[in-house]
Amino acid sequence: MTQQLLGVTPRMRPFRVGNADRTIKKGIMADSLRDLLNKVMDGLHVSCVSALVLDEDGTGVDTEEFFQTLKDNTILIVLEKGQKWTPLEVSCRSAPTGKPALIGCLNVKATLYGIYSVSYDLRCYESVKTPLREALRWTLFTMQTTGHVLVGTSVTSSVLFYFRILCWAIKDSLWNLHLPAAAFLLL
């Protein structure tokens, strides 16, 4: 009400809203929680919104104060009566032909759009796990060594550079003192 009297209009903010099974996704612009709920009911054809939760971790968005703290493009899930929030799961299993997988089984838990952290469970056969572990260990060691070499080279180069500048400054100072040329041989 105060905003209307002062002539200040709230800023419309973008949100990504989907249904509980994540088959429908819509981009909705809203300036308040009430406005978002009304647009969700129209856009997703939901008759009654039971809850609005963050897709990231299932946190309920039920107060205007919390709603105003959400960042632009936050992903929200609309729950209807009787629905519960569940994290998105992606699984890769062995081939349907019954043949065993070459590496093993990979289970990934992720959220939509790749914005949030991803956890994985890689169950490899021991014959594959040991070479993978060694390859990773050597890769990390090589990266760490390369970083140390680059930092060391950078420090050495900057010390030599500043030493050379100092020598030039001393040489210029001696030149301004009009010393004999023999004094310059020391530098």
Secondary structure, DSSP 8 states (H G I E B T S, - for coil): -HHHHHT-----EEEEEEETTS--EEEEEESSHHHHHHHHHHHTT-S---EEEETTT--B--SHHHHHHS-TTEEEEEE-TT------EEEE---TTS---SSEEEEEE--GGG-S--EEEEEE-HHHHHHHHHHHHHHHHHHHHHHHHHHHHHHHHHHHHHHHHHHHHHHHHHHHTT--GGGGGG-
